[in-house]
Amino acid sequence: MKNSYIARQPILDRTKKTVGYELLFRDGPKNTFPAVDPEHATSRLLSDHFLSTHYATLGDKLGFVNFPYQSLINKVPTLFPSESLVIEILEDCTPTPELLSAVKDMHELGYKLALDDFIPSKEWRAFLPYISLIKFDIRAISFEKAQLFIDRLSGSGIQFLAEKVETHEEFDQAKKVGFDYFQGYFFSKPEMIQRKSLEPSFMTVVQLLTAISQQEIDYAKVESLISKDVTLSYKLLTYVNSSSIVNNKIQSFKQALVYLGEDKLRKFISLVALASSQDDKPDYLYGLSIQRARHCELLANQQSEIEPGQAFLMGMFSLLDSLLDRPIEQIINEIPVDEAVKQALILGSGELGELLALVRAYERAQWNEVNQHCQELELSQATLSESYDKSVKWTAELLTVQR
C-alpha cells in the first residue's frame, strides 16, 4: 500500500489567534507534492486525511485545501461542508470561462474561495467578486506591491493573507500593509531576548514534566510538587473529579494520582504546562509544544536507541525559547534535564537531535529533509505519518478537555 502523508500549517489572525490550517499533502517516499499528479494528490488528501483525523481535529477552525484545475471544474469541493472549508485555487490554474463558471456556482453555494500565491493580472479580474481571500507569498511579491493591490480592493470585502512570514518584523510589516491573516513560522521564534528568571510556578511545571518523563514515575515526588502549588492542586482535583471513571469525590492528591494512572497523569501535566504559559502568546504555540512532544514520543517508541520519556520532554521544551522570549541555552541551563536532551535542544546533536529535526521538517512540510532524517533514524514513512496523525488527535482531545 502506498503511504500518503500530510502536514498542517496554522493560519493566524492579527491577534495571533489560529483561524485555520492549510493541509499540505505529499505522497510516497520519493515524490514531493509538485511531482505528484495534482488531481490524484487532492483526492488522496481528502479521502485519507480530511475525512478522518484532520477533519475531526479542525474543531471550529477552517481547513484550507489546494484544488487543481480539473477538481474545480468538477466541483469536487462541494462534497465537503462549506462552513469548514476554504477552497484554494492553485496559482497554475488557467482563468478560463469554465473555471469562472465553476467558481460562481461554488460561491453561490456558500463556499469561501481563495486565490493562492496570487500575482495580480487583468485575466483574474472577473473572478474577484466571487473571491473571499487572496494569498500573497511575501517572498515573491514585495510588501509595497501587495499594499497597492490591497488598497485598490479596500472596499471589496476581500481579505488578504501573507504567506511565508518567518520573523516578527515581517509579521508587523504585513499588518501595517493591511494583511488580515498570516501563515509561516514567525510565531515559533522568540519575539525579543530579555533576561528574566523563570517564575516559581513555571519551574514547578518544568519539574513535573521532568518527573513524568521518567520510565518509572516517582508518584511521591509528583505529589509533593503538586501539593506545593495551589493552582495545580485545584486543577488536579477538578480534572480528576470531572472524569467519567470517578464514582466518589476524590479528596487527596494521592488518591487522584492513583485514579489517573500514568497515561492520564501525563496528559494532565501536559495540559497544565499549556495553561501556565504566557497569555500573550499565539494559541497554536501551546498546542504545538504538546503535539510535538507526543509526536517525538510515539516515534521513539518505534526506535530502540531513543528513550520515549526523553523524547517527550525534548519535544515539550523545544518551544520554550518562544514561550519565554529567551535563548534556549539560558533556559535549559536553569532546569534539571538530562544531558542528552540539553544537547539535542541547544546543538541539535545525537539521536534526539535528529528526531527533533525530523519532526520540525515534517511540521513545515519540508519533504526532502523528512526523507533524509527518516533514513538516518531508520523510521518508515508509514510510522511517521501515523504518529503525526495520532499526535494531532491526542492534542485536540487535550485542548477540548481544557476548554
DAWO-V735593 format. One record per residue. RES is the residue in one small letter. PSI is psi in whole degrees, 0 to 359 (none if undefined). Layout:
res/psi
RES/PSI
RES/PSI
//
This chain:
res/psi
m/137
k/145
n/139
s/150
y/164
i/140
a/157
r/132
q/133
p/149
i/123
l/153
d/190
r/339
t/10
k/23
k/143
t/125
v/340
g/184
y/136
e/131
l/117
l/126
f/147
r/162
d/126
g/165
p/339
k/324
n/128
t/168
f/311
p/337
a/353
v/145
d/121
p/323
e/316
h/317
a/314
t/316
s/323
r/318
l/312
l/317
s/318
d/325
h/308
f/326
l/346
s/252
t/306
h/328
y/317
a/331
t/4
l/332
g/232
d/15
k/161
l/147
g/119
f/118
v/132
n/130
f/121
p/174
y/305
q/324
s/323
l/316
i/321
n/358
k/40
v/323
p/336
t/357
l/348
f/153
p/135
s/332
e/343
s/10
l/135
v/121
i/114
e/123
i/117
l/149
e/338
d/7
c/141
t/131
p/71
t/165
p/325
e/319
l/317
l/319
s/316
a/319
v/315
k/313
d/315
m/325
h/317
e/332
l/0
g/11
y/145
k/132
l/142
a/145
l/120
d/141
d/50
f/135
i/114
p/133
s/155
k/337
e/332
w/357
r/320
a/340
f/335
l/324
p/344
y/6
i/134
s/332
l/139
i/131
k/126
f/130
d/111
i/355
r/341
a/329
i/128
s/158
f/323
e/314
k/319
a/318
q/320
l/315
f/317
i/316
d/320
r/327
l/22
s/330
g/6
s/343
g/355
i/138
q/161
f/140
l/131
a/121
e/155
k/42
v/111
e/347
t/163
h/329
e/317
e/321
f/312
d/318
q/317
a/322
k/316
k/322
v/333
g/10
f/145
d/327
y/159
f/135
q/133
g/181
y/28
f/326
f/345
s/20
k/149
p/138
e/317
m/150
i/121
q/143
r/117
k/141
s/156
l/133
e/150
p/316
s/324
f/323
m/322
t/316
v/318
v/315
q/322
l/316
l/322
t/318
a/319
i/351
s/351
q/152
q/319
e/115
i/131
d/95
y/326
a/318
k/317
v/315
e/317
s/316
l/315
i/320
s/342
k/348
d/115
v/315
t/315
l/316
s/313
y/314
k/320
l/311
l/322
t/315
y/313
v/316
n/339
s/356
s/147
s/343
i/350
v/123
n/317
n/151
k/136
i/132
q/329
s/158
f/320
k/313
q/314
a/316
l/321
v/316
y/319
l/316
g/172
e/313
d/312
k/328
l/318
r/321
k/315
f/314
i/326
s/319
l/315
v/323
a/319
l/310
a/337
s/353
s/170
q/145
d/337
d/9
k/153
p/136
d/328
y/333
l/319
y/312
g/322
l/322
s/322
i/314
q/317
r/319
a/313
r/320
h/314
c/317
e/314
l/321
l/323
a/329
n/336
q/6
q/110
s/338
e/341
i/133
e/123
p/322
g/319
q/321
a/318
f/312
l/317
m/314
g/317
m/320
f/354
s/349
l/12
l/326
d/323
s/323
l/328
l/357
d/47
r/156
p/142
i/327
e/318
q/313
i/312
i/327
n/347
e/352
i/148
p/85
v/159
d/148
e/322
a/322
v/317
k/311
q/323
a/317
l/321
i/315
l/346
g/26
s/166
g/180
e/322
l/319
g/321
e/318
l/316
l/320
a/320
l/311
v/318
r/317
a/321
y/314
e/327
r/2
a/38
q/81
w/327
n/317
e/321
v/313
n/315
q/312
h/324
c/317
q/317
e/319
l/358
e/46
l/141
s/157
q/320
a/316
t/316
l/312
s/314
e/319
s/322
y/311
d/317
k/320
s/323
v/316
k/316
w/315
t/319
a/319
e/317
l/313
l/330
t/318
v/317
q/320
r/none
//
